[in-house]
Every structure is written in C-alpha cells, then in structure tokens.
Amino acid sequence: MTHIITALHAEAKPIIRHFNLRKLENSNIFEAYANNTQTITLTISGIGKLASAAAVIHTMNIFQSSKMRSWLNIGIAGHKSLDLGTPVIANKIIDTGSKQSWFPQIVFKSRLLNLPIMTIDTATDQYPDGFMLDMESSGFYYSACKVTTCELVHCLKIISDNEHTHYQQLNESIIQSLIENNIEEITRLIDSLKTLSLEIKEITCDENLYNKLTSIQHFTHSHKIQLKKILKKWEILFPTTVPDMNRIHKFKNAQEILDYLMFTLDKTPVSY
Amino acid sequence: MINRIYIEKEVASHNKTLQICNKFSNASVIDCDHYSEVFNRKAQNFRLQKKSPGLILAHKHKNLVMPAPSEYSIGGDLNYYFSHMLNCIYDCRYCFLQGMYRSANYVLFVNYEEFYQQIKLICNSHADKSCHFFSGYDCDSLAMEPVTGFMQYLLPKISDIPNLLLELRTKSTQIRSLLDIEPINNCVIAYSLLPDRLAKALDHKAPDISSRLASARKLQDQGWNIGLRFDPLIYDTDLEKTYQTFFADVANKLDIEKIHSVSIGSFRLPAHYFNKLSSYYPEDKLITSPFEHSGKSVSYKNDVKKRLLSYCYQEVCSYYPLEKIFPCEALEQYI
C-alpha cells in the first residue's frame, strides 16, 4: 500500500483520476481518498510543513497503516534552472527553519533525477543554486519516518517554477498539467516502492494451525508470540507435515505444547 | 555499483574523496555535516538498504584503533582492531553487522594517514610486546580495495615495524594490490571459510569457496602468510561428512606447512543482534537452527555445539599443529 500526501487539490486531481480514487466520507479533518482495495490512498494536507506532518498522522490513523506501507509526498517545487515539468526525487531535505537535514534513501532502481530540497516557510522567487524549494517535504518526511522505515518514504517533486517563470504565474490548471504529464513516473515510483516494501517480512504462520492450537489450551500473549515463531520454523523445516495433533491434545497446558514443538524442531538438523 | 555518495564537508576536498568521486562519476553526490546524519539513524532498515547501499566518505576523529575483544587473538601480547570502513559488500546471513547497524550504507574513513599514525604510536609505546592489529571486523579487509586503496597505502608503511602483526580478514578475491607488491612478513591474509554448500546458502554475494582458496593459494605461492578462519562453524545435517570433506579440501588446495594460523569458533551472536536478524529474515533456514539464549548471547544448544566443535577441532588438529590453532571461544567444555 502507498499513502500519497499532496498539499493542493490541483496536485491531487490527476492522481485521483488516474488511480480511480474515491473520497472517504468519514474523513473530515483532511480530505482523504482511496481506491477500492485501499492499496493507494491520497490525503490533501494544505500548504506548509506542519499541515503535511499532520496529514501523515491523520492518514496513518484512518487507514491503520503498518510498517510495510510506503509514503510519497507528491507536489510542485521551484528550482533555479531546471526545465518546468522535470520530475525530481529528493535525496536530501533541509528544513530552513530548524536547520535540520534528512537523507531519503533511494535504494530502488530509478531513472529520476535526484536533488536536495529546501523546505521554506514562505514562498520566494529567490532560488538557491542546486536546491529545489518547497513548503512541505521536511514536515512530511519527519512525520512519515515515525510511521515506517525511511527507505519507503520519498518526496517526488515536479518543477513548477524557476528563475524565468516565477511561482506567481502558476494557476490550478498549470499545476494539474504538470502532475498529469508525470503520471507515468508517479506510477513507476509507486510500483518500485511496492516491490521494496515486500522485502519487509512479518512473522506469519499457518493461520489455521495457529487457530487450532490456540483453541486447545489457553495461550497467554507471550505464548502466542512464541507459538507464531515456532510455527514459522515448522513451516520451513516441515513444509508438508503438520504436528501430531493426537499427542498435542494430551498436553495439559500451552507451555507443554510449545515444549513439544520446540523439542521436535531442535532435534531436526537444518539441511542447507 | 554505487549510485549515491555522501560526503562530509570536512573531507570534500580530500584527495581520496576526489579520486573516489571520479571513479563513480555517475553517482549523485550529496553533502552532509557528519556521517551519522545518514548512517544508522533511527527508522532505517538494513535489509532494504542492502539492496543498494550508498557510500559515505567521512573523517574518523577518535577511536581509530581499539583494543580487541579477548577472544580475538592469534597469540599476540596486545590485540587491537581498526575499521577504515563500516559495512561490507557481502551479505552473509550470519554476519553481526546486520544486527549492529540499522544502515547498510558503506562508511569509508578517508583519513588513512591517521590510522597509520595511531598504529605506529601503539607499537612504539609497547616496543617490548607483540602488537597484533585486526582489520576486517566491521568490513571485509580487501573486498573494496580497488575503490579504497587502503591496504595499498598502509602495507608498505607498516612492513618495517618489528613488533607489529596485521591480520586482514577477508573472503575476497580482490588480491591484485597484494600481488603487485613484495609480500610483507608481518601481515597475515586470513580467509574466512565454510563448506561450499553452506557458503552457497549463507555467504550471499561473496566469492565461492574454491575462488577464495585459489586466491589464498596465489598469495601463498607468492610468499604471503595465509591464515584460516573457520569461524563461524555452521551446524548442518551431515555435519561430520560435510566438514571432513571441507577440511580435506582446504588442506589439499593450500600448502598447509606454511599456514600461519588457524582459528575456530561456532556461530554466536549477541541476543539483540540475533533478534534483528530473525526479524529481517524470518524465513531463513539459519534462524531455524537449534539455538539457545545464554546470558546476552545466542549460540547453538550445548549438545549441538559440543558435536560441532569437538568434531571440527579434532579434524583441524589432524592437519595443523596445536600451536597454530586459536579457538575463538572457550572450547574446554566442548572438546
């Protein structure tokens, strides 16, 4: 699942259209959208780093986000000399207010240009050399990295203004076109992040077997965690065999079941 | 290979920095104030970063050379380790680095001259003692040598320090810089080895065992001291058969009379490193091994450890003289 945060409606609209996102009725603090399967969500934060940070937390709450989900801040940014419409991924984020820096880790293959970005508090037409300028990235990144690992958090910016074309000339339709024209890059980036997020493994096990065993005896929370780990090992060592249920039914408590399973696993040498 | 290079402002104009940036001219160059801004911050995932690690060029200010843990000895009076680099290009499943660091980015400290000064200072201040220095604790000593040129810098300088011995721990076949110079008597190239089948399953991205042995043999033939590091030993179904064949193969391919030292130890990790490893790779066979927590560490259960260590120790003893064998953990109760 990918959570997208945009600051403006105009930035959101082409994405909403492209991914067939629908507005959530119960989302009254920030406007939030999702596709049918909730694999892509979009929240409109409004302008500014605080708004963006708050939108991340709001999104996390309404979609019950887990660590395996990726986060994307998509929006427009200024740059001294880059052509309008150039998509750029941020490789360093500097908050000009607090002077803090963050370094997004681009560990997937990408043909996108990557550059540092400065998050500023008020819009300007003074463009520093080598940096993009925006008003959200630092707040977004700080907040999203509280929710998941930083490799899954990125800021994709479309250059909307430069030394020759200042931000005052922007309007809703220009902003929509800038995003619209980069929808393929956005899709590619979402796909890359989705693939990457699959590398984060959660300890899962055969749910049926887990439910069966936990219905036989009372398992405490700690017993349940142990059981999941043991059943995961069981799957690896005995992919086609289930534990001896007749024997398990004779045990008096959860600990005896765990001991039996562990004993069976431990006496089985691992074959590489 | 490297698609992004982070450079501490302090080393931006260092010669080594410029050389490396030239080598990776397509990489994005990103400046930072201190390497810790990028490396090992919270909310980083070693497994994800391992897919495409960046390179961080930095200056090491303190703790350049540190006393080595007590079990890290091949007979020296004083033992030290140093790391000109943090993290490794290989991805060995049992490696403690994946538990120690949240980040898989490589950190290269480019102030080589200060490492050398520190080593020299220690040797001078303990002139009556043998000082052993271990490289390859936080990285493979040779794997990145074509990029770093660290050993090319250091080895000629330390060759005439009489009370020094330098161990380069490696799995690498990057030995060109060693073959290009005269062998240095107070340096040991120590190869980490495992039975081939286990290495294939666990030593991801590392050269296979026959390539490692071929490199070791080339170096040995040229006059370099070669050490053998059977650490960690990994428990496996056909343990006796697997290790018997393996030790015989190693002895066959090298001139065993000339082996400098052999060390031996079974798989063990601090418990919190092991827990991280299990969370990154819950599906890996290594994690399913019969381990137990003992104090703050995780190792094989006693009976398994005894079987593994006693068999392997006896085998090793059949090839190499006792005075050349150095256990990496207390063996008395197992052999």
Chai-1 contact restraints between the chains, C-beta under 6 A:
chainA,res_idxA,chainB,res_idxB,connection_type,confidence,min_distance_angstrom,max_distance_angstrom,comment,restraint_id
A,N91,B,S28,contact,1.0,0.0,6.0,A-B,restraint_1
A,N91,B,I30,contact,1.0,0.0,6.0,A-B,restraint_2
A,K92,B,I30,contact,1.0,0.0,6.0,A-B,restraint_3
A,S101,B,E37,contact,1.0,0.0,6.0,A-B,restraint_4
A,F103,B,V38,contact,1.0,0.0,6.0,A-B,restraint_5
A,Q105,B,Q49,contact,1.0,0.0,6.0,A-B,restraint_6
A,V107,B,L48,contact,1.0,0.0,6.0,A-B,restraint_7
A,V107,B,Q49,contact,1.0,0.0,6.0,A-B,restraint_8
A,V107,B,K51,contact,1.0,0.0,6.0,A-B,restraint_9
A,V107,B,S52,contact,1.0,0.0,6.0,A-B,restraint_10
A,N114,B,S28,contact,1.0,0.0,6.0,A-B,restraint_11
A,C145,B,A43,contact,1.0,0.0,6.0,A-B,restraint_12
A,T149,B,A43,contact,1.0,0.0,6.0,A-B,restraint_13
A,T149,B,N45,contact,1.0,0.0,6.0,A-B,restraint_14
A,C150,B,A43,contact,1.0,0.0,6.0,A-B,restraint_15
A,C150,B,Q44,contact,1.0,0.0,6.0,A-B,restraint_16
A,E151,B,N45,contact,1.0,0.0,6.0,A-B,restraint_17
A,E151,B,L48,contact,1.0,0.0,6.0,A-B,restraint_18
A,E199,B,R47,contact,1.0,0.0,6.0,A-B,restraint_19
A,E199,B,L48,contact,1.0,0.0,6.0,A-B,restraint_20
A,K201,B,P282,contact,1.0,0.0,6.0,A-B,restraint_21
A,I203,B,P282,contact,1.0,0.0,6.0,A-B,restraint_22
A,K232,B,P282,contact,1.0,0.0,6.0,A-B,restraint_23
A,K233,B,T288,contact,1.0,0.0,6.0,A-B,restraint_24
A,I236,B,T288,contact,1.0,0.0,6.0,A-B,restraint_25
A,L237,B,T288,contact,1.0,0.0,6.0,A-B,restraint_26
A,D266,B,P290,contact,1.0,0.0,6.0,A-B,restraint_27
A,P269,B,T237,contact,1.0,0.0,6.0,A-B,restraint_28
A,V270,B,K285,contact,1.0,0.0,6.0,A-B,restraint_29
A,V270,B,T288,contact,1.0,0.0,6.0,A-B,restraint_30
A,V270,B,S289,contact,1.0,0.0,6.0,A-B,restraint_31
A,S271,B,T237,contact,1.0,0.0,6.0,A-B,restraint_32
A,Y272,B,R197,contact,1.0,0.0,6.0,A-B,restraint_33
A,Y272,B,L198,contact,1.0,0.0,6.0,A-B,restraint_34
A,Y272,B,A201,contact,1.0,0.0,6.0,A-B,restraint_35
A,Y272,B,D236,contact,1.0,0.0,6.0,A-B,restraint_36
